[in-house]
């Protein structure tokens, strides 16, 4: 097959997965995924796992940890969700999204076994494997096939019953926990933390970012019940300092086993320094159970190759267009703080869209203080909130002169870009949904906005 044929076949894999129940409606079960990986020979047991959950910062923390491990010469697997532009982004092997050929060949290997499980489930009166359950089995098989030395696995939703939990993480990592996906996970921080704590396996090593007291109580209880160790920020590790630098920031981190001063991190925002500290502690824990300092040169290299697509990422210049995947109030608060600290724009327009199950008002209230106007639009998702309805909500939270509504994202982007071009220190920020960010990146790439001069 030619490259073009494999690309077409890879798109077919994605379409086959999309035909299953989507990620917005996960099944609260592990038995189905366990049966699938059992038939595949338990590929998730072929390598050690760093398992990462939390409400915000999961993907960035996962990417930074994977970059550090790769700098150490380890062949890595990385599973993150959702993707921004292409499905292959979710399954990364040694720093590169899985090739179309490898995706197709692995899918051909696993598909017959997934169909067996589907038949068994239907016969028992249960729903077939969902999109994410099938993806998890595919990813674990692809990592075993590569093969990888270590896999960094980001939880899809929650923890206890998330399909990735069929893997046993030697290190369980928790980024900050707050309210999100309340219909699926619970309407209190304690309930959400309890579900997320389900990734802690017997005698595991647990690393946690700073947590609300009620979340930390749940993690502490889970660690005690599983006889696991628990290292919590700021007592066990922390960000010592951070300073704005061209293209990112200089960070100093007090790790579990050593202090690492003045490392360049090519990511914007104090939250990314926090994510980096958690990633460092996770890698220290994985490589030496928190007792051996990391090699500074390798850590420096790991930071230097770290990327976090869709997180305060510049996708257009002259004028500046920035995308950020903030999709809950905590993420929006972090975005607003970063815009104040790391950029010096005089005026900002937010191109904004969201999914219907999100706390839209909470997001708007966090963004409004740093926003001059909202260009409200809609994403291509069956879970999207209608642009007209969203416009009414934004209008209620702001004022008429600051709210404009566009049914089409590209139309909104072009209008916002034209507005920004009229002033020397104006910028466009696209946020509110990961799906929105991915669509905006595709439009900007096709239009060549990053190359404009």
C-alpha positions as CSV (number, residue, x, y, z in Angstrom):
1,X,0.0,0.0,0.0
2,X,1.1,3.5,-0.7
3,X,1.3,6.3,1.9
4,X,-1.9,7.7,0.6
5,X,-3.6,4.3,0.9
6,X,-2.5,3.9,4.5
7,X,-3.7,7.4,5.2
8,X,-7.1,6.6,3.8
9,X,-7.1,3.3,5.8
10,X,-6.1,5.1,9.0
11,X,-9.1,7.5,8.5
12,X,-11.2,4.3,8.2
13,X,-9.9,3.1,11.6
14,X,-11.0,6.4,13.1
15,X,-14.4,6.2,11.4
16,X,-14.8,2.6,12.7
17,X,-14.1,3.8,16.2
18,X,-16.5,6.8,15.8
19,X,-19.3,4.3,15.0
20,X,-19.1,3.2,18.6
21,X,-20.6,5.0,21.6
22,X,-18.7,8.2,22.0
23,X,-16.4,9.5,24.7
24,X,-19.1,11.8,26.2
25,X,-21.0,8.7,27.4
26,X,-18.5,6.3,29.0
27,X,-19.6,3.0,30.4
28,X,-18.9,2.7,34.1
29,X,-17.2,-0.7,33.8
30,X,-13.8,-2.3,33.5
31,X,-14.9,-5.8,32.7
32,X,-15.3,-5.2,29.0
33,X,-11.8,-3.7,28.4
34,X,-10.3,-6.4,30.7
35,X,-11.8,-9.0,28.5
36,X,-10.5,-7.3,25.3
37,X,-6.9,-7.0,26.6
38,X,-7.1,-10.5,28.0
39,X,-7.9,-11.9,24.5
40,X,-5.0,-9.8,23.1
41,X,-2.6,-11.4,25.6
42,X,-2.6,-8.5,28.1
43,X,-0.3,-6.2,26.2
44,X,-0.6,-3.6,29.0
45,X,1.6,-5.9,31.2
46,X,4.5,-5.8,28.7
47,X,5.9,-2.5,30.0
48,X,5.7,-0.3,33.2
49,X,3.1,2.4,33.3
50,X,2.9,6.0,34.7
51,X,-0.8,6.6,35.1
52,X,-2.0,10.2,35.2
53,X,-5.4,11.6,36.2
54,X,-6.8,14.9,37.5
55,X,-9.1,17.7,36.2
56,X,-6.7,20.1,34.6
57,X,-3.1,19.7,33.4
58,X,-3.2,16.0,32.7
59,X,-2.1,16.2,29.1
60,X,0.6,18.8,29.6
61,X,2.0,16.8,32.6
62,X,1.9,13.6,30.6
63,X,3.8,15.2,27.7
64,X,6.5,16.7,29.9
65,X,7.0,13.5,31.8
66,X,7.2,11.6,28.5
67,X,9.8,14.1,27.2
68,X,12.0,13.6,30.2
69,X,11.8,9.8,30.0
70,X,12.7,10.1,26.3
71,X,15.7,12.3,27.1
72,X,16.9,9.4,29.3
73,X,17.0,7.2,26.2
74,X,13.8,5.2,27.0
75,X,11.5,4.3,24.2
76,X,8.2,5.8,25.3
77,X,4.5,5.3,24.7
78,X,2.1,8.2,25.3
79,X,-1.7,8.0,25.3
80,X,-3.6,11.3,25.6
81,X,-7.1,12.4,24.7
82,X,-8.7,14.0,22.9
83,X,-6.8,14.7,19.7
84,X,-6.7,18.2,18.2
85,X,-6.3,17.6,14.4
86,X,-5.7,13.9,13.7
87,X,-6.6,10.8,15.6
88,X,-3.0,9.5,15.4
89,X,-2.0,12.2,17.9
90,X,-3.6,10.2,20.7
91,X,-1.1,7.3,20.4
92,X,2.5,8.6,20.4
93,X,5.5,6.3,20.2
94,X,8.9,7.7,21.0
95,X,7.7,11.2,20.6
96,X,6.0,10.8,17.3
97,X,2.3,10.1,16.6
98,X,1.7,6.6,15.5
99,X,2.2,6.2,11.7
100,X,-0.8,5.5,9.5
101,X,0.7,2.2,8.6
102,X,1.3,1.1,12.2
103,X,-2.2,2.3,13.2
104,X,-3.8,0.3,10.4
105,X,-1.7,-2.9,11.1
106,X,-2.4,-2.8,14.8
107,X,-6.1,-2.2,14.2
108,X,-6.2,-5.2,11.8
109,X,-4.7,-7.3,14.6
110,X,-7.0,-6.2,17.4
111,X,-10.3,-5.7,15.5
112,X,-11.3,-9.5,15.4
113,X,-10.8,-9.7,19.2
114,X,-12.9,-6.5,19.8
115,X,-15.7,-8.1,17.7
116,X,-15.6,-11.2,19.9
117,X,-16.0,-9.0,23.0
118,X,-18.8,-7.0,21.3
119,X,-20.7,-10.3,20.6
120,X,-20.2,-11.5,24.2
121,X,-21.4,-8.2,25.6
122,X,-24.5,-8.0,23.4
123,X,-25.3,-11.7,24.2
124,X,-25.1,-10.8,27.9
125,X,-27.4,-7.8,27.4
126,X,-24.7,-5.2,27.7
127,X,-23.5,-2.4,25.3
128,X,-20.7,-3.2,22.9
129,X,-17.2,-1.7,23.5
130,X,-17.3,2.1,23.4
131,X,-15.0,4.3,21.4
132,X,-12.7,4.8,24.3
133,X,-12.7,1.2,25.4
134,X,-11.7,0.1,21.9
135,X,-9.1,2.9,21.7
136,X,-7.5,1.8,25.0
137,X,-7.1,-1.8,23.8
138,X,-5.7,-0.5,20.5
139,X,-3.2,1.8,22.3
140,X,-2.0,-0.9,24.7
141,X,-1.5,-3.3,21.8
142,X,0.4,-0.7,19.8
143,X,2.7,0.1,22.6
144,X,3.5,-3.6,23.1
145,X,4.1,-4.0,19.4
146,X,6.5,-1.0,19.2
147,X,7.8,-2.1,21.8
148,X,8.1,0.6,24.4
149,X,10.1,0.7,27.6
150,X,7.5,2.7,29.5
151,X,4.0,4.1,28.8
152,X,2.6,7.3,30.1
153,X,-1.1,6.8,30.1
154,X,-3.6,9.7,30.6
155,X,-7.0,8.7,32.0
156,X,-9.9,9.5,29.7
157,X,-12.4,10.4,32.4
158,X,-12.4,9.8,36.2
159,X,-10.2,6.9,37.1
160,X,-11.7,3.9,38.9
161,X,-13.9,2.7,36.0
162,X,-11.9,4.4,33.2
163,X,-10.9,1.8,30.6
164,X,-7.2,2.8,31.0
165,X,-7.4,1.4,34.6
166,X,-6.9,-2.1,33.3
167,X,-3.3,-1.1,33.3
168,X,-1.4,-1.1,36.6
169,X,0.5,2.1,37.1
170,X,3.6,1.7,39.1
171,X,3.3,5.5,39.6
172,X,-0.1,7.1,39.9
173,X,-0.1,10.8,39.3
174,X,-2.7,13.4,40.2
175,X,-2.9,16.8,38.7
176,X,-5.2,19.4,40.4
177,X,-8.7,18.1,41.0
178,X,-11.8,20.4,40.7
179,X,-15.3,20.2,39.5
180,X,-15.8,18.9,35.9
181,X,-17.8,16.1,34.3
182,X,-20.1,16.3,37.3
183,X,-22.8,14.2,35.8
184,X,-20.4,11.3,35.4
185,X,-18.1,11.8,38.3
186,X,-20.1,13.4,41.1
187,X,-21.0,16.9,42.1
188,X,-18.4,17.4,44.8
189,X,-14.7,17.6,44.7
190,X,-14.5,14.8,47.2
191,X,-16.7,12.5,45.1
192,X,-14.6,13.3,42.0
193,X,-11.3,12.7,43.9
194,X,-12.7,9.4,45.2
195,X,-13.4,8.2,41.6
196,X,-10.0,9.4,40.4
197,X,-8.2,7.7,43.3
198,X,-9.3,4.4,41.8
199,X,-6.1,4.3,39.7
200,X,-4.0,3.7,42.8
201,X,-3.0,0.1,42.8
202,X,-1.5,-2.0,45.7
203,X,1.9,-0.8,46.7
204,X,2.1,1.9,44.0
205,X,3.9,5.2,44.3
206,X,1.6,8.2,44.3
207,X,2.5,11.7,43.3
208,X,0.1,14.5,43.7
209,X,-0.1,18.2,42.8
210,X,-1.5,20.7,45.4
211,X,-5.0,19.6,46.1
212,X,-8.1,21.0,47.8
213,X,-8.3,19.5,51.3
214,X,-11.3,17.3,50.5
215,X,-9.5,15.9,47.5
216,X,-6.3,15.2,49.4
217,X,-8.2,13.4,52.1
218,X,-9.6,11.0,49.5
219,X,-6.1,10.4,47.9
220,X,-4.6,9.9,51.4
221,X,-7.2,7.3,52.3
222,X,-6.8,5.4,49.0
223,X,-3.0,5.4,49.4
224,X,-3.3,4.0,53.0
225,X,-5.8,1.3,51.9
226,X,-3.5,0.2,49.1
227,X,-0.3,0.5,51.2
228,X,1.0,2.9,48.6
229,X,3.5,5.8,49.2
230,X,2.2,9.3,48.8
231,X,4.3,12.4,47.8
232,X,2.3,15.6,47.8
233,X,3.2,19.1,46.6
234,X,4.4,21.4,48.2
235,X,5.8,19.2,51.1
236,X,7.5,16.6,48.9
237,X,8.3,18.8,45.9
238,X,7.4,22.2,44.5
239,X,8.2,25.0,42.0
240,X,10.9,27.1,43.6
241,X,10.7,30.0,41.2
242,X,9.6,30.9,37.7
243,X,10.5,33.9,35.5
244,X,9.2,35.0,32.1
245,X,11.6,34.3,29.3
246,X,11.5,34.6,25.5
247,X,9.5,31.7,24.2
248,X,8.5,30.4,27.6
249,X,9.9,30.6,31.1
250,X,12.9,29.8,33.4
251,X,11.8,27.5,36.2
252,X,13.6,26.2,39.3
253,X,12.1,23.1,40.8
254,X,12.6,21.5,44.1
255,X,12.1,17.8,43.3
256,X,11.8,14.9,45.6
257,X,15.5,14.0,45.3
258,X,17.2,17.1,44.0
259,X,16.8,20.8,43.2
260,X,17.0,21.9,39.5
261,X,17.6,25.6,38.9
262,X,17.0,27.8,35.9
263,X,15.7,25.3,33.4
264,X,14.1,26.7,30.3
265,X,10.6,25.4,29.7
266,X,9.2,26.4,26.3
267,X,5.6,26.7,27.6
268,X,3.8,29.7,28.9
269,X,2.0,30.1,32.2
270,X,2.7,29.5,35.9
271,X,0.4,26.4,35.6
272,X,2.9,24.9,33.2
273,X,5.7,25.3,35.7
274,X,3.4,23.5,38.2
275,X,2.8,20.8,35.6
276,X,6.6,20.5,35.1
277,X,7.1,20.1,38.8
278,X,4.6,17.2,39.0
279,X,6.2,15.6,35.9
280,X,9.7,15.9,37.5
281,X,8.4,14.3,40.7
282,X,6.7,11.5,38.7
283,X,9.9,10.7,36.8
284,X,12.0,10.8,39.9
285,X,9.5,8.4,41.5
286,X,9.5,6.1,38.4
287,X,13.3,6.0,38.0
288,X,14.4,5.8,41.6
289,X,11.3,5.9,43.8
290,X,12.1,9.5,44.7
291,X,15.5,8.9,46.1
292,X,17.9,9.6,43.2
293,X,18.2,13.1,41.6
294,X,17.7,13.4,37.9
295,X,20.6,14.1,35.6
296,X,20.5,17.9,35.0
297,X,21.6,17.7,31.4
298,X,18.9,15.1,30.6
299,X,16.3,17.0,32.5
300,X,17.2,20.2,30.6
301,X,16.9,18.3,27.3
302,X,13.6,16.8,28.4
303,X,12.2,20.3,29.1
304,X,13.6,21.7,25.9
305,X,11.7,19.1,23.7
306,X,8.5,19.4,25.7
307,X,5.4,20.6,23.8
308,X,1.8,21.1,24.8
309,X,-0.2,21.6,21.6
310,X,-3.4,23.6,22.1
311,X,-2.2,25.0,25.4
312,X,-1.4,28.7,25.1
313,X,-0.1,27.9,21.6
314,X,0.5,30.6,19.0
315,X,-1.1,29.6,15.7
316,X,-1.1,33.0,13.9
317,X,1.2,36.0,13.8
318,X,0.6,39.6,12.7
319,X,-1.9,39.6,14.3
320,X,-1.3,37.1,17.1
321,X,-3.8,34.3,17.4
322,X,-3.5,32.0,20.4
323,X,-5.4,28.9,21.2
324,X,-5.9,27.4,24.6
325,X,-8.0,24.3,25.5
326,X,-9.5,25.7,28.7
327,X,-12.9,24.1,29.0
328,X,-13.9,24.5,32.6
329,X,-13.7,27.5,35.1
330,X,-10.4,26.3,36.6
331,X,-8.8,26.1,33.2
332,X,-10.3,29.5,32.3
333,X,-8.9,31.1,35.5
334,X,-5.5,29.7,34.6
335,X,-5.7,31.1,31.1
336,X,-6.7,34.5,32.3
337,X,-3.8,34.6,34.8
338,X,-1.3,33.6,32.1
339,X,-2.6,36.2,29.7
340,X,-2.0,38.9,32.3
341,X,1.5,37.6,33.3
342,X,3.1,36.4,30.1
343,X,1.7,38.7,27.4
344,X,1.3,42.5,27.1
345,X,-1.6,42.8,24.7
346,X,-3.7,46.0,25.1
347,X,-6.9,44.4,23.8
348,X,-8.1,40.8,23.4
349,X,-11.0,39.2,21.6
350,X,-12.0,35.7,22.6
351,X,-13.4,33.4,19.9
352,X,-15.5,31.2,22.1
353,X,-17.5,28.0,21.8
354,X,-18.3,25.3,24.3
355,X,-19.9,21.9,24.8
356,X,-23.4,21.8,26.4
357,X,-22.3,19.8,29.4
358,X,-19.8,22.5,30.6
359,X,-20.1,25.2,33.2
360,X,-20.3,27.9,30.5
361,X,-21.2,30.8,32.8
362,X,-18.3,29.9,35.1
363,X,-15.9,29.9,32.2
364,X,-17.1,33.3,30.9
365,X,-16.9,34.9,34.3
366,X,-13.2,33.9,34.6
367,X,-12.4,35.1,31.0
368,X,-14.4,38.4,31.0
369,X,-11.9,40.5,33.1
370,X,-9.2,40.0,30.5
371,X,-11.5,40.1,27.4
372,X,-12.6,43.2,25.5
373,X,-15.1,41.3,23.4
374,X,-16.4,37.8,22.7
375,X,-16.9,36.3,19.2
376,X,-19.3,33.5,20.0
377,X,-19.4,30.5,17.6
378,X,-20.1,26.8,17.5
379,X,-18.0,23.6,17.1
380,X,-18.8,20.6,15.0
381,X,-19.9,18.2,17.7
382,X,-23.2,16.7,18.6
383,X,-22.4,17.9,22.2
384,X,-21.9,21.5,21.2
385,X,-24.1,24.2,22.7
386,X,-25.9,26.1,19.9
387,X,-24.2,29.4,19.0
388,X,-27.3,31.4,19.4
389,X,-28.0,30.0,22.9
390,X,-24.4,30.5,23.8
391,X,-24.5,34.1,22.6
392,X,-27.4,34.8,24.9
393,X,-25.5,33.4,27.9
394,X,-22.4,35.4,27.0
395,X,-24.5,38.5,26.6
396,X,-26.1,38.0,30.0
397,X,-22.6,37.7,31.6
398,X,-21.0,40.7,29.7
399,X,-22.8,43.4,27.7
400,X,-24.2,44.0,24.2
401,X,-21.3,46.0,22.8
402,X,-18.9,43.2,23.7
403,X,-20.7,40.2,22.2
404,X,-20.8,39.1,18.5
405,X,-22.3,35.9,17.2
406,X,-21.1,33.8,14.3
407,X,-22.6,30.5,13.2
408,X,-19.4,29.4,11.5
409,X,-16.0,29.2,13.2
410,X,-14.0,30.2,10.2
411,X,-16.2,33.3,9.8
412,X,-15.6,34.2,13.4
413,X,-11.9,33.7,13.2
414,X,-11.5,35.8,10.0
415,X,-13.6,38.6,11.6
416,X,-11.6,38.5,14.8
417,X,-8.3,38.5,12.9
418,X,-9.4,41.5,10.9
419,X,-10.2,43.3,14.1
420,X,-6.9,42.4,15.6
421,X,-5.0,43.6,12.6
422,X,-6.3,47.2,13.1
423,X,-4.3,47.6,16.3
424,X,-0.6,47.0,17.1
425,X,-1.2,45.2,20.4
426,X,-4.4,43.4,19.8
427,X,-4.7,39.6,19.9
428,X,-7.2,36.8,19.3
429,X,-7.6,34.0,21.8
430,X,-9.5,30.9,20.8
431,X,-10.8,29.0,23.8
432,X,-13.7,27.1,25.5
433,X,-13.4,23.7,23.9
434,X,-10.7,21.3,22.9
435,X,-12.7,20.5,19.8
436,X,-12.8,24.3,19.0
437,X,-9.0,24.6,19.4
438,X,-8.4,21.6,17.0
439,X,-10.7,23.1,14.4
440,X,-9.0,26.5,14.7
441,X,-5.6,25.0,14.3
442,X,-6.7,23.3,11.1
443,X,-8.1,26.5,9.7
444,X,-5.0,28.5,10.6
445,X,-2.7,25.9,9.1
446,X,-4.6,25.9,5.8
447,X,-4.6,29.7,5.7
448,X,-0.9,30.0,6.5
449,X,-1.5,32.5,9.3
450,X,1.7,31.5,11.1
451,X,3.7,32.5,8.0
452,X,2.1,35.9,7.5
453,X,4.5,38.8,7.7
